[in-house]
Amino acid sequence: MSEPGSKIVVENINTPHRTERVDRVKYTAMREALLPVLPTTLPGITVAEAKSALLEHLSEDVFPGGTKAGWWLKTVQLDLEAKGLIARNPTKPMRLYRCKP
């Protein structure tokens, strides 16, 4: 696990070339919980389904009771989309899936 207070730079697919620094421990925990629950096939799963599926994989130490999980899910989602690791299926509601390596 990273040092408390350590930061990581994230991107946002909606605002190219803009970066933010966020807590590395929370980012990493959410990324490690999100990627395994996303399918690699269309149509993907909704953000609500992803959140429901990943909550059981989050550390209680990092996200006690799932606190702030929604915010961190969105932050990690937008960063991973910007990096091309996941993509959205533009359905209503939007669905997410992992890109094949």
Buried (B, 14 or more C-beta within 10 A) or exposed (E): EBEEEEBBEBBBBEEEEEEBEBBBBBBBBBBBBBBEBBEEEEEBBBBEBBBEBBBEBBEEEBBEEEEBBEEBBBBBBBBBBBEEBBBBBEEEEEBBBBEEE
